[in-house]
Amino acid sequence: MSIQSKPYYWVVCDEPGCERKSTDGGDYTAWSEEDHALDDADASEWLILDDGHYCYEHSTKDDPDTQEES
């Protein structure tokens, strides 16, 4: 029997103190390609910005489309 290793990918929420991963509650625990991890997070209502990735619980905090006007 041969054992092999490969890097696997998932997205972690960048909100301080949040440990949620994009794969939490999903059918897979990781993806073999980085793009698939990003696609999975996007399909799970994560907010993907240039400066970070935010889970569905924190996805509206930096989204200008969800901010109320004063």
PDB file as gemmi writes it, atoms N, CA and C in Angstrom:
CRYST1    1.000    1.000    1.000  90.00  90.00  90.00 P 1                      
ATOM      1  N   MET A   1       0.843  -1.173   0.000  1.00  0.00           N  
ATOM      2  CA  MET A   1       0.000   0.000   0.000  1.00  0.00           C  
ATOM      3  C   MET A   1       0.888   1.235   0.000  1.00  0.00           C  
ATOM      4  N   SER A   2       0.504   2.213  -0.802  1.00  0.00           N  
ATOM      5  CA  SER A   2       1.226   3.483  -0.850  1.00  0.00           C  
ATOM      6  C   SER A   2       0.371   4.574  -0.223  1.00  0.00           C  
ATOM      7  N   ILE A   3       1.011   5.442   0.517  1.00  0.00           N  
ATOM      8  CA  ILE A   3       0.329   6.591   1.103  1.00  0.00           C  
ATOM      9  C   ILE A   3       0.909   7.839   0.468  1.00  0.00           C  
ATOM     10  N   GLN A   4       0.020   8.710   0.017  1.00  0.00           N  
ATOM     11  CA  GLN A   4       0.463   9.955  -0.598  1.00  0.00           C  
ATOM     12  C   GLN A   4      -0.196  11.127   0.110  1.00  0.00           C  
ATOM     13  N   SER A   5       0.438  12.271  -0.002  1.00  0.00           N  
ATOM     14  CA  SER A   5      -0.073  13.486   0.609  1.00  0.00           C  
ATOM     15  C   SER A   5      -0.222  14.562  -0.458  1.00  0.00           C  
ATOM     16  N   LYS A   6      -1.164  15.422  -0.251  1.00  0.00           N  
ATOM     17  CA  LYS A   6      -1.384  16.516  -1.181  1.00  0.00           C  
ATOM     18  C   LYS A   6      -1.951  17.696  -0.395  1.00  0.00           C  
ATOM     19  N   PRO A   7      -1.611  18.905  -0.775  1.00  0.00           N  
ATOM     20  CA  PRO A   7      -2.243  20.044  -0.095  1.00  0.00           C  
ATOM     21  C   PRO A   7      -3.746  20.078  -0.394  1.00  0.00           C  
ATOM     22  N   TYR A   8      -4.519  20.427   0.601  1.00  0.00           N  
ATOM     23  CA  TYR A   8      -5.955  20.591   0.442  1.00  0.00           C  
ATOM     24  C   TYR A   8      -6.338  21.983   0.914  1.00  0.00           C  
ATOM     25  N   TYR A   9      -7.492  22.464   0.449  1.00  0.00           N  
ATOM     26  CA  TYR A   9      -7.856  23.853   0.668  1.00  0.00           C  
ATOM     27  C   TYR A   9      -9.263  23.991   1.230  1.00  0.00           C  
ATOM     28  N   TRP A  10      -9.440  25.003   2.063  1.00  0.00           N  
ATOM     29  CA  TRP A  10     -10.734  25.449   2.541  1.00  0.00           C  
ATOM     30  C   TRP A  10     -10.547  26.917   2.901  1.00  0.00           C  
ATOM     31  N   VAL A  11     -11.635  27.627   3.057  1.00  0.00           N  
ATOM     32  CA  VAL A  11     -11.576  29.050   3.380  1.00  0.00           C  
ATOM     33  C   VAL A  11     -11.920  29.216   4.854  1.00  0.00           C  
ATOM     34  N   VAL A  12     -11.167  30.073   5.552  1.00  0.00           N  
ATOM     35  CA  VAL A  12     -11.395  30.363   6.962  1.00  0.00           C  
ATOM     36  C   VAL A  12     -11.845  31.815   7.080  1.00  0.00           C  
ATOM     37  N   CYS A  13     -12.852  32.063   7.907  1.00  0.00           N  
ATOM     38  CA  CYS A  13     -13.371  33.416   8.101  1.00  0.00           C  
ATOM     39  C   CYS A  13     -12.288  34.309   8.694  1.00  0.00           C  
ATOM     40  N   ASP A  14     -12.163  35.525   8.140  1.00  0.00           N  
ATOM     41  CA  ASP A  14     -11.149  36.477   8.604  1.00  0.00           C  
ATOM     42  C   ASP A  14     -11.648  37.390   9.715  1.00  0.00           C  
ATOM     43  N   GLU A  15     -12.886  37.202  10.158  1.00  0.00           N  
ATOM     44  CA  GLU A  15     -13.394  37.985  11.286  1.00  0.00           C  
ATOM     45  C   GLU A  15     -12.639  37.555  12.542  1.00  0.00           C  
ATOM     46  N   PRO A  16     -12.052  38.520  13.281  1.00  0.00           N  
ATOM     47  CA  PRO A  16     -11.316  38.149  14.494  1.00  0.00           C  
ATOM     48  C   PRO A  16     -12.185  37.329  15.451  1.00  0.00           C  
ATOM     49  N   GLY A  17     -11.654  36.226  15.915  1.00  0.00           N  
ATOM     50  CA  GLY A  17     -12.346  35.367  16.853  1.00  0.00           C  
ATOM     51  C   GLY A  17     -13.251  34.316  16.220  1.00  0.00           C  
ATOM     52  N   CYS A  18     -13.531  34.440  14.939  1.00  0.00           N  
ATOM     53  CA  CYS A  18     -14.383  33.460  14.258  1.00  0.00           C  
ATOM     54  C   CYS A  18     -13.500  32.336  13.708  1.00  0.00           C  
ATOM     55  N   GLU A  19     -13.883  31.113  13.973  1.00  0.00           N  
ATOM     56  CA  GLU A  19     -13.110  29.959  13.521  1.00  0.00           C  
ATOM     57  C   GLU A  19     -13.855  29.153  12.466  1.00  0.00           C  
ATOM     58  N   ARG A  20     -14.906  29.752  11.881  1.00  0.00           N  
ATOM     59  CA  ARG A  20     -15.726  29.038  10.905  1.00  0.00           C  
ATOM     60  C   ARG A  20     -14.933  28.789   9.625  1.00  0.00           C  
ATOM     61  N   LYS A  21     -15.092  27.568   9.083  1.00  0.00           N  
ATOM     62  CA  LYS A  21     -14.482  27.194   7.804  1.00  0.00           C  
ATOM     63  C   LYS A  21     -15.590  27.067   6.766  1.00  0.00           C  
ATOM     64  N   SER A  22     -15.243  27.298   5.524  1.00  0.00           N  
ATOM     65  CA  SER A  22     -16.219  27.232   4.443  1.00  0.00           C  
ATOM     66  C   SER A  22     -16.811  25.836   4.287  1.00  0.00           C  
ATOM     67  N   THR A  23     -16.123  24.840   4.767  1.00  0.00           N  
ATOM     68  CA  THR A  23     -16.587  23.459   4.620  1.00  0.00           C  
ATOM     69  C   THR A  23     -17.459  22.994   5.782  1.00  0.00           C  
ATOM     70  N   ASP A  24     -17.611  23.823   6.830  1.00  0.00           N  
ATOM     71  CA  ASP A  24     -18.431  23.434   7.984  1.00  0.00           C  
ATOM     72  C   ASP A  24     -19.855  23.127   7.527  1.00  0.00           C  
ATOM     73  N   GLY A  25     -20.333  21.956   7.896  1.00  0.00           N  
ATOM     74  CA  GLY A  25     -21.691  21.559   7.557  1.00  0.00           C  
ATOM     75  C   GLY A  25     -21.875  21.087   6.129  1.00  0.00           C  
ATOM     76  N   GLY A  26     -20.803  21.042   5.359  1.00  0.00           N  
ATOM     77  CA  GLY A  26     -20.907  20.629   3.964  1.00  0.00           C  
ATOM     78  C   GLY A  26     -20.616  19.156   3.763  1.00  0.00           C  
ATOM     79  N   ASP A  27     -20.680  18.742   2.525  1.00  0.00           N  
ATOM     80  CA  ASP A  27     -20.406  17.348   2.186  1.00  0.00           C  
ATOM     81  C   ASP A  27     -18.911  17.029   2.157  1.00  0.00           C  
ATOM     82  N   TYR A  28     -18.069  18.061   2.036  1.00  0.00           N  
ATOM     83  CA  TYR A  28     -16.624  17.854   1.922  1.00  0.00           C  
ATOM     84  C   TYR A  28     -15.907  18.614   3.028  1.00  0.00           C  
ATOM     85  N   THR A  29     -14.761  18.113   3.447  1.00  0.00           N  
ATOM     86  CA  THR A  29     -13.983  18.793   4.474  1.00  0.00           C  
ATOM     87  C   THR A  29     -12.870  19.634   3.875  1.00  0.00           C  
ATOM     88  N   ALA A  30     -12.548  19.403   2.601  1.00  0.00           N  
ATOM     89  CA  ALA A  30     -11.493  20.162   1.925  1.00  0.00           C  
ATOM     90  C   ALA A  30     -11.595  19.922   0.425  1.00  0.00           C  
ATOM     91  N   TRP A  31     -10.919  20.775  -0.323  1.00  0.00           N  
ATOM     92  CA  TRP A  31     -10.907  20.686  -1.783  1.00  0.00           C  
ATOM     93  C   TRP A  31      -9.481  20.502  -2.265  1.00  0.00           C  
ATOM     94  N   SER A  32      -9.301  19.813  -3.364  1.00  0.00           N  
ATOM     95  CA  SER A  32      -7.961  19.567  -3.891  1.00  0.00           C  
ATOM     96  C   SER A  32      -7.433  20.750  -4.702  1.00  0.00           C  
ATOM     97  N   GLU A  33      -8.325  21.694  -5.037  1.00  0.00           N  
ATOM     98  CA  GLU A  33      -7.898  22.878  -5.783  1.00  0.00           C  
ATOM     99  C   GLU A  33      -8.388  24.141  -5.079  1.00  0.00           C  
ATOM    100  N   GLU A  34      -7.544  25.144  -5.029  1.00  0.00           N  
ATOM    101  CA  GLU A  34      -7.857  26.398  -4.347  1.00  0.00           C  
ATOM    102  C   GLU A  34      -9.123  27.046  -4.915  1.00  0.00           C  
ATOM    103  N   ASP A  35      -9.274  27.033  -6.236  1.00  0.00           N  
ATOM    104  CA  ASP A  35     -10.451  27.630  -6.871  1.00  0.00           C  
ATOM    105  C   ASP A  35     -11.743  26.966  -6.411  1.00  0.00           C  
ATOM    106  N   HIS A  36     -11.709  25.665  -6.174  1.00  0.00           N  
ATOM    107  CA  HIS A  36     -12.909  24.962  -5.720  1.00  0.00           C  
ATOM    108  C   HIS A  36     -13.282  25.391  -4.305  1.00  0.00           C  
ATOM    109  N   ALA A  37     -12.295  25.636  -3.466  1.00  0.00           N  
ATOM    110  CA  ALA A  37     -12.567  26.122  -2.110  1.00  0.00           C  
ATOM    111  C   ALA A  37     -13.213  27.500  -2.162  1.00  0.00           C  
ATOM    112  N   LEU A  38     -12.717  28.374  -3.034  1.00  0.00           N  
ATOM    113  CA  LEU A  38     -13.302  29.707  -3.174  1.00  0.00           C  
ATOM    114  C   LEU A  38     -14.712  29.636  -3.750  1.00  0.00           C  
ATOM    115  N   ASP A  39     -14.932  28.773  -4.719  1.00  0.00           N  
ATOM    116  CA  ASP A  39     -16.267  28.594  -5.297  1.00  0.00           C  
ATOM    117  C   ASP A  39     -17.246  28.069  -4.244  1.00  0.00           C  
ATOM    118  N   ASP A  40     -16.796  27.145  -3.412  1.00  0.00           N  
ATOM    119  CA  ASP A  40     -17.631  26.596  -2.358  1.00  0.00           C  
ATOM    120  C   ASP A  40     -18.021  27.677  -1.358  1.00  0.00           C  
ATOM    121  N   ALA A  41     -17.069  28.505  -0.963  1.00  0.00           N  
ATOM    122  CA  ALA A  41     -17.365  29.603  -0.029  1.00  0.00           C  
ATOM    123  C   ALA A  41     -18.353  30.576  -0.652  1.00  0.00           C  
ATOM    124  N   ASP A  42     -18.162  30.906  -1.919  1.00  0.00           N  
ATOM    125  CA  ASP A  42     -19.063  31.827  -2.610  1.00  0.00           C  
ATOM    126  C   ASP A  42     -20.477  31.249  -2.678  1.00  0.00           C  
ATOM    127  N   ALA A  43     -20.599  29.978  -2.954  1.00  0.00           N  
ATOM    128  CA  ALA A  43     -21.907  29.318  -3.029  1.00  0.00           C  
ATOM    129  C   ALA A  43     -22.561  29.198  -1.656  1.00  0.00           C  
ATOM    130  N   SER A  44     -21.762  29.305  -0.594  1.00  0.00           N  
ATOM    131  CA  SER A  44     -22.279  29.207   0.772  1.00  0.00           C  
ATOM    132  C   SER A  44     -22.526  30.585   1.377  1.00  0.00           C  
ATOM    133  N   GLU A  45     -22.668  31.587   0.536  1.00  0.00           N  
ATOM    134  CA  GLU A  45     -22.976  32.956   0.946  1.00  0.00           C  
ATOM    135  C   GLU A  45     -21.862  33.614   1.759  1.00  0.00           C  
ATOM    136  N   TRP A  46     -20.635  33.233   1.490  1.00  0.00           N  
ATOM    137  CA  TRP A  46     -19.509  33.930   2.096  1.00  0.00           C  
ATOM    138  C   TRP A  46     -19.228  35.175   1.279  1.00  0.00           C  
ATOM    139  N   LEU A  47     -18.698  36.205   1.933  1.00  0.00           N  
ATOM    140  CA  LEU A  47     -18.296  37.423   1.253  1.00  0.00           C  
ATOM    141  C   LEU A  47     -16.793  37.342   1.017  1.00  0.00           C  
ATOM    142  N   ILE A  48     -16.396  37.448  -0.239  1.00  0.00           N  
ATOM    143  CA  ILE A  48     -14.981  37.369  -0.590  1.00  0.00           C  
ATOM    144  C   ILE A  48     -14.556  38.740  -1.076  1.00  0.00           C  
ATOM    145  N   LEU A  49     -13.689  39.387  -0.298  1.00  0.00           N  
ATOM    146  CA  LEU A  49     -13.184  40.719  -0.619  1.00  0.00           C  
ATOM    147  C   LEU A  49     -11.686  40.638  -0.857  1.00  0.00           C  
ATOM    148  N   ASP A  50     -11.120  41.706  -1.390  1.00  0.00           N  
ATOM    149  CA  ASP A  50      -9.673  41.738  -1.611  1.00  0.00           C  
ATOM    150  C   ASP A  50      -8.901  41.548  -0.309  1.00  0.00           C  
ATOM    151  N   ASP A  51      -9.467  42.024   0.805  1.00  0.00           N  
ATOM    152  CA  ASP A  51      -8.740  41.966   2.072  1.00  0.00           C  
ATOM    153  C   ASP A  51      -9.140  40.788   2.951  1.00  0.00           C  
ATOM    154  N   GLY A  52     -10.040  39.932   2.494  1.00  0.00           N  
ATOM    155  CA  GLY A  52     -10.384  38.788   3.328  1.00  0.00           C  
ATOM    156  C   GLY A  52     -11.625  38.046   2.884  1.00  0.00           C  
ATOM    157  N   HIS A  53     -11.954  37.037   3.676  1.00  0.00           N  
ATOM    158  CA  HIS A  53     -13.104  36.170   3.430  1.00  0.00           C  
ATOM    159  C   HIS A  53     -13.937  36.153   4.705  1.00  0.00           C  
ATOM    160  N   TYR A  54     -15.256  36.330   4.552  1.00  0.00           N  
ATOM    161  CA  TYR A  54     -16.120  36.422   5.715  1.00  0.00           C  
ATOM    162  C   TYR A  54     -17.277  35.431   5.590  1.00  0.00           C  
ATOM    163  N   CYS A  55     -17.502  34.645   6.652  1.00  0.00           N  
ATOM    164  CA  CYS A  55     -18.566  33.652   6.648  1.00  0.00           C  
ATOM    165  C   CYS A  55     -19.924  34.342   6.568  1.00  0.00           C  
ATOM    166  N   TYR A  56     -20.960  33.542   6.383  1.00  0.00           N  
ATOM    167  CA  TYR A  56     -22.306  34.089   6.227  1.00  0.00           C  
ATOM    168  C   TYR A  56     -22.725  34.934   7.422  1.00  0.00           C  
ATOM    169  N   GLU A  57     -22.209  34.634   8.617  1.00  0.00           N  
ATOM    170  CA  GLU A  57     -22.564  35.410   9.806  1.00  0.00           C  
ATOM    171  C   GLU A  57     -21.947  36.812   9.769  1.00  0.00           C  
ATOM    172  N   HIS A  58     -20.795  36.941   9.139  1.00  0.00           N  
ATOM    173  CA  HIS A  58     -20.090  38.217   9.084  1.00  0.00           C  
ATOM    174  C   HIS A  58     -20.047  38.804   7.674  1.00  0.00           C  
ATOM    175  N   SER A  59     -20.770  38.222   6.750  1.00  0.00           N  
ATOM    176  CA  SER A  59     -20.646  38.612   5.342  1.00  0.00           C  
ATOM    177  C   SER A  59     -21.245  39.966   5.006  1.00  0.00           C  
ATOM    178  N   THR A  60     -22.082  40.532   5.856  1.00  0.00           N  
ATOM    179  CA  THR A  60     -22.700  41.813   5.524  1.00  0.00           C  
ATOM    180  C   THR A  60     -21.943  42.999   6.103  1.00  0.00           C  
ATOM    181  N   LYS A  61     -20.987  42.783   6.980  1.00  0.00           N  
ATOM    182  CA  LYS A  61     -20.352  43.902   7.673  1.00  0.00           C  
ATOM    183  C   LYS A  61     -19.576  44.837   6.760  1.00  0.00           C  
ATOM    184  N   ASP A  62     -18.961  44.342   5.701  1.00  0.00           N  
ATOM    185  CA  ASP A  62     -18.171  45.177   4.810  1.00  0.00           C  
ATOM    186  C   ASP A  62     -18.773  45.267   3.409  1.00  0.00           C  
ATOM    187  N   ASP A  63     -20.004  44.809   3.256  1.00  0.00           N  
ATOM    188  CA  ASP A  63     -20.639  44.812   1.942  1.00  0.00           C  
ATOM    189  C   ASP A  63     -21.415  46.109   1.755  1.00  0.00           C  
ATOM    190  N   PRO A  64     -20.976  47.002   0.854  1.00  0.00           N  
ATOM    191  CA  PRO A  64     -21.648  48.290   0.672  1.00  0.00           C  
ATOM    192  C   PRO A  64     -23.110  48.132   0.249  1.00  0.00           C  
ATOM    193  N   ASP A  65     -23.471  47.023  -0.371  1.00  0.00           N  
ATOM    194  CA  ASP A  65     -24.853  46.818  -0.805  1.00  0.00           C  
ATOM    195  C   ASP A  65     -25.801  46.565   0.374  1.00  0.00           C  
ATOM    196  N   THR A  66     -25.261  46.219   1.542  1.00  0.00           N  
ATOM    197  CA  THR A  66     -26.104  45.911   2.692  1.00  0.00           C  
ATOM    198  C   THR A  66     -26.041  46.996   3.757  1.00  0.00           C  
ATOM    199  N   GLN A  67     -25.291  48.048   3.531  1.00  0.00           N  
ATOM    200  CA  GLN A  67     -25.159  49.118   4.511  1.00  0.00           C  
ATOM    201  C   GLN A  67     -26.337  50.086   4.385  1.00  0.00           C  
ATOM    202  N   GLU A  68     -26.858  50.497   5.545  1.00  0.00           N  
ATOM    203  CA  GLU A  68     -27.954  51.451   5.549  1.00  0.00           C  
ATOM    204  C   GLU A  68     -27.407  52.847   5.339  1.00  0.00           C  
ATOM    205  N   GLU A  69     -28.167  53.653   4.623  1.00  0.00           N  
ATOM    206  CA  GLU A  69     -27.769  55.043   4.411  1.00  0.00           C  
ATOM    207  C   GLU A  69     -28.254  55.871   5.579  1.00  0.00           C  
ATOM    208  N   SER A  70     -27.441  56.873   5.968  1.00  0.00           N  
ATOM    209  CA  SER A  70     -27.850  57.716   7.090  1.00  0.00           C  
ATOM    210  C   SER A  70     -28.405  59.027   6.623  1.00  0.00           C  
TER     211      SER A  70                                                      
END                                                                             
